[in-house]
Amino acid sequence: MAERLPPYLDGCEDVLTSLDDAHVLTIRINRPKARNALRTQLLKELSEVLGKATHDDAVRAVVLTGGDKVFAAGADITEMADKTPVDVMNDPRAAYWLAIRNFPKPMIGAVNGFCLGGGNELAMHCDVLIAGTSAQFGQPEINLGIIPGAGGTQRLTQMIGKSKAMKLVLSGQFMSANEAERAGLVGEVCEPELTIEKATALAKLIASKPPVAARLAKESVLKASDAMLHEGMAFERRSFTTLFATEDKQEGVSAFMEKRKPTFKGR
């Protein structure tokens, strides 16, 4: 990896970063004891690193990865337990997600193991996903009495189609790496030990291209899928917020934390 580390890469706890001589910034999610759950601090650090990397000419492409067994298992449920709809409306996480979504340079995701809930939403912010055969993708928020709140219902539907997205979102089931590749969620599947290597090789290839052309190419491709995204995202967020007023949400979160089966009552 690189010898030079810009100042903005210092001091992060939840993400580890390195910059190589090929202009590739590697970001690794670093909460292994919490299964890389996306707590607020992690999203803040990630958004800040990406924001500053936007203006660093030494960064031409990014590789985003997690652990060998878990890319990211979702949001940090302990942070959600006592939130009210007003808390969700004022949650700074929405701004962090927006900053991640607006990162203009090519970003390659390297996914091994569980990639669920907010983890899957984060992975879908990448421009290409390289997945190990061990990877499993899903949006199991319904098991907590809520729905995805960072684009999961919208991006997933765009990427894999209505029927497959409905199956994952309504059932909470997972999709294997090979299924995800066939559905269009993943660009390439490989052996787990090769995931980072292949993602980095692709990032280096992209970083060797003209930087301005690469940024405009990314923006142009995204225009094809983002035309209706903003309205859908707004509706998703309103629905996500509303569900924090339900008893079923409280039961779902409590059951998860207590490691028992929830009993939903529809109120």
Wavefront OBJ file of the C-alpha trace (Angstrom):
o trace
v 0.000 0.000 0.000
v 0.894 3.605 -0.174
v 3.612 5.432 1.620
v 1.769 8.738 1.639
v -1.350 9.124 3.733
v -3.220 12.426 3.474
v -4.062 14.038 6.826
v -7.763 13.328 6.400
v -7.064 9.596 6.599
v -5.788 9.887 10.162
v -7.879 9.529 13.306
v -10.697 7.288 12.072
v -11.845 4.464 14.326
v -14.627 2.763 12.401
v -12.951 2.778 8.983
v -9.367 1.904 8.053
v -7.867 3.573 4.999
v -4.839 3.283 2.736
v -3.821 4.978 -0.495
v -1.565 3.258 -3.024
v 0.661 4.583 -5.781
v -1.962 3.701 -8.404
v -4.317 6.378 -6.992
v -6.640 3.831 -5.370
v -7.999 4.624 -1.916
v -9.008 1.497 0.010
v -11.556 1.889 2.807
v -12.242 -1.020 5.147
v -15.171 -1.063 7.580
v -13.657 -1.781 10.989
v -16.181 -2.903 13.605
v -15.612 -6.682 13.602
v -16.966 -7.240 17.125
v -20.255 -5.579 16.076
v -20.368 -7.420 12.728
v -19.505 -4.103 11.063
v -22.858 -2.614 12.067
v -23.248 0.849 10.587
v -23.442 3.052 13.640
v -23.687 6.817 13.239
v -19.986 7.365 13.880
v -19.046 4.929 11.113
v -21.254 6.648 8.540
v -19.896 10.017 9.655
v -16.280 8.893 9.220
v -17.008 7.296 5.855
v -18.833 10.347 4.532
v -16.060 12.659 5.705
v -13.295 10.549 4.135
v -15.179 10.368 0.838
v -15.944 14.078 0.968
v -12.291 14.965 1.339
v -11.173 12.346 -1.179
v -13.418 14.087 -3.683
v -11.011 17.031 -3.689
v -7.788 15.002 -3.544
v -6.284 14.561 -7.014
v -4.237 11.642 -5.683
v -7.479 9.644 -5.374
v -8.936 8.483 -8.678
v -10.878 5.410 -7.527
v -12.013 3.818 -4.264
v -12.315 0.231 -3.049
v -14.816 -0.198 -0.214
v -14.738 -3.455 1.728
v -15.539 -5.058 5.069
v -14.445 -8.248 6.782
v -13.891 -11.781 5.550
v -17.165 -13.052 7.042
v -19.238 -9.846 7.198
v -19.216 -6.869 4.862
v -21.773 -5.114 7.059
v -24.660 -6.795 8.852
v -26.896 -3.716 8.836
v -27.597 -0.706 10.997
v -26.593 -0.661 14.648
v -29.836 -1.853 16.248
v -28.845 -0.525 19.669
v -28.980 2.999 18.240
v -32.460 2.417 16.833
v -34.102 0.910 19.887
v -35.473 4.066 21.495
v -35.774 6.368 18.492
v -39.063 8.158 17.874
v -40.285 9.429 14.492
v -39.032 12.898 15.438
v -35.605 11.432 16.246
v -35.529 9.802 12.820
v -36.543 13.061 11.132
v -33.627 14.834 12.827
v -31.151 11.974 12.415
v -27.781 13.174 11.032
v -27.386 9.827 9.303
v -29.538 11.053 6.426
v -26.938 13.706 5.616
v -24.128 11.135 5.818
v -25.949 8.846 3.397
v -26.438 11.773 1.026
v -22.708 12.551 1.116
v -21.887 8.929 0.316
v -24.413 8.898 -2.508
v -22.916 12.073 -3.983
v -19.307 10.802 -4.080
v -18.377 11.532 -7.712
v -15.406 9.214 -8.281
v -15.648 5.523 -9.220
v -16.131 3.258 -6.195
v -15.762 -0.524 -6.294
v -17.274 -2.660 -3.560
v -15.543 -5.863 -2.431
v -18.061 -8.001 -0.542
v -17.545 -11.174 1.468
v -20.008 -12.722 3.893
v -23.173 -11.032 5.107
v -24.207 -7.830 3.345
v -27.555 -7.028 4.916
v -29.891 -4.114 5.551
v -27.880 -0.912 5.701
v -24.857 -2.936 4.598
v -26.604 -3.850 1.363
v -27.739 -0.255 0.949
v -24.132 0.859 1.370
v -22.915 -1.746 -1.122
v -25.458 -0.509 -3.668
v -23.867 2.942 -3.460
v -20.799 1.389 -5.097
v -20.546 1.553 -8.870
v -19.456 -2.087 -9.272
v -19.655 -4.955 -6.783
v -17.153 -7.806 -6.715
v -18.493 -10.541 -4.442
v -16.936 -13.645 -2.975
v -18.921 -16.846 -3.223
v -19.602 -16.552 0.519
v -21.490 -13.264 0.120
v -25.172 -13.049 1.022
v -27.301 -10.001 0.263
v -30.604 -8.986 1.813
v -32.920 -6.345 3.264
v -34.292 -8.046 6.416
v -35.618 -4.856 8.033
v -39.176 -6.195 7.938
v -38.186 -8.590 10.736
v -37.767 -5.508 12.942
v -41.131 -4.021 12.003
v -39.596 -1.408 9.673
v -38.462 -1.090 6.055
v -35.158 -0.083 4.455
v -34.534 3.625 5.001
v -31.423 4.463 2.957
v -32.569 3.557 -0.534
v -33.008 -0.182 -0.120
v -36.481 -0.363 -1.628
v -35.529 1.952 -4.484
v -32.056 0.927 -5.625
v -32.715 -2.762 -5.145
v -35.801 -2.573 -7.365
v -33.877 -0.701 -10.048
v -31.026 -3.178 -9.973
v -32.786 -6.552 -9.767
v -36.383 -5.807 -10.768
v -39.694 -5.618 -8.945
v -40.369 -9.311 -8.290
v -36.958 -10.187 -6.875
v -36.844 -6.972 -4.841
v -40.303 -7.650 -3.427
v -39.219 -11.156 -2.441
v -36.222 -9.893 -0.488
v -37.906 -6.872 1.111
v -41.150 -8.606 2.080
v -39.675 -11.929 3.207
v -36.393 -10.812 4.737
v -34.686 -13.687 2.926
v -31.121 -13.515 1.606
v -29.726 -13.779 -1.926
v -26.524 -15.668 -2.656
v -23.610 -14.135 -4.539
v -24.373 -16.191 -7.642
v -28.055 -15.235 -7.515
v -27.056 -11.597 -7.068
v -24.805 -11.755 -10.115
v -27.539 -13.295 -12.259
v -29.970 -10.624 -11.047
v -27.599 -7.750 -11.865
v -26.766 -6.669 -8.319
v -23.184 -7.965 -8.549
v -20.733 -7.438 -11.386
v -18.466 -10.430 -10.745
v -18.271 -13.404 -8.374
v -14.978 -14.978 -7.353
v -13.430 -17.044 -4.601
v -13.565 -15.116 -1.292
v -9.785 -14.858 -0.975
v -9.623 -13.101 -4.365
v -12.340 -10.504 -3.769
v -10.108 -7.636 -2.627
v -7.506 -8.465 -5.255
v -10.012 -8.378 -8.106
v -11.724 -5.234 -6.823
v -8.367 -3.490 -6.474
v -7.282 -4.567 -9.951
v -10.471 -3.122 -11.428
v -10.046 0.084 -9.409
v -6.457 0.431 -10.635
v -7.595 -0.041 -14.226
v -10.254 2.635 -13.796
v -7.771 4.919 -12.019
v -5.511 4.700 -15.085
v -8.214 6.260 -17.256
v -8.631 10.040 -17.719
v -10.005 11.230 -14.328
v -12.450 13.813 -15.682
v -13.792 11.378 -18.258
v -14.222 8.697 -15.575
v -16.187 11.047 -13.324
v -18.454 12.171 -16.154
v -18.896 8.583 -17.316
v -20.057 7.611 -13.822
v -22.424 10.572 -13.646
v -23.829 9.797 -17.087
v -24.529 6.146 -16.263
v -26.196 7.142 -12.993
v -28.471 9.560 -14.842
v -30.048 6.564 -16.543
v -31.220 5.135 -13.223
v -31.621 8.246 -11.062
v -34.370 9.957 -13.043
v -37.148 8.778 -10.697
v -35.001 7.890 -7.714
v -35.357 11.093 -5.698
v -39.153 10.910 -5.431
v -39.006 7.242 -4.460
v -36.300 7.897 -1.878
v -38.390 10.637 -0.277
v -41.405 8.310 0.005
v -39.249 5.517 1.421
v -37.825 7.831 4.079
v -41.277 9.088 5.110
v -42.502 5.503 5.434
v -39.400 4.489 7.379
v -39.959 7.406 9.780
v -43.660 6.605 10.262
v -42.897 3.021 11.262
v -40.927 4.222 14.288
v -44.281 5.146 15.836
v -45.596 1.570 15.707
v -45.699 -1.028 18.462
v -44.506 -3.637 15.972
v -41.266 -1.730 15.456
v -40.607 -1.723 19.198
v -41.452 -5.418 19.422
v -39.218 -6.267 16.464
v -36.220 -4.411 17.828
v -36.765 -5.762 21.367
v -37.028 -9.320 20.076
v -33.849 -8.921 18.049
v -31.897 -7.616 21.019
v -33.345 -10.297 23.317
v -32.692 -13.026 20.718
v -36.266 -14.276 20.621
v -38.994 -14.581 18.004
v -41.109 -11.399 17.718
v -44.905 -11.329 18.028
v -46.339 -8.703 15.701
v -49.858 -7.354 16.272
v -50.297 -4.940 13.383
v -50.280 -1.746 15.379
l 1 2 3 4 5 6 7 8 9 10 11 12 13 14 15 16 17 18 19 20 21 22 23 24 25 26 27 28 29 30 31 32 33 34 35 36 37 38 39 40 41 42 43 44 45 46 47 48 49 50 51 52 53 54 55 56 57 58 59 60 61 62 63 64 65 66 67 68 69 70 71 72 73 74 75 76 77 78 79 80 81 82 83 84 85 86 87 88 89 90 91 92 93 94 95 96 97 98 99 100 101 102 103 104 105 106 107 108 109 110 111 112 113 114 115 116 117 118 119 120 121 122 123 124 125 126 127 128 129 130 131 132 133 134 135 136 137 138 139 140 141 142 143 144 145 146 147 148 149 150 151 152 153 154 155 156 157 158 159 160 161 162 163 164 165 166 167 168 169 170 171 172 173 174 175 176 177 178 179 180 181 182 183 184 185 186 187 188 189 190 191 192 193 194 195 196 197 198 199 200 201 202 203 204 205 206 207 208 209 210 211 212 213 214 215 216 217 218 219 220 221 222 223 224 225 226 227 228 229 230 231 232 233 234 235 236 237 238 239 240 241 242 243 244 245 246 247 248 249 250 251 252 253 254 255 256 257 258 259 260 261 262 263 264 265 266 267
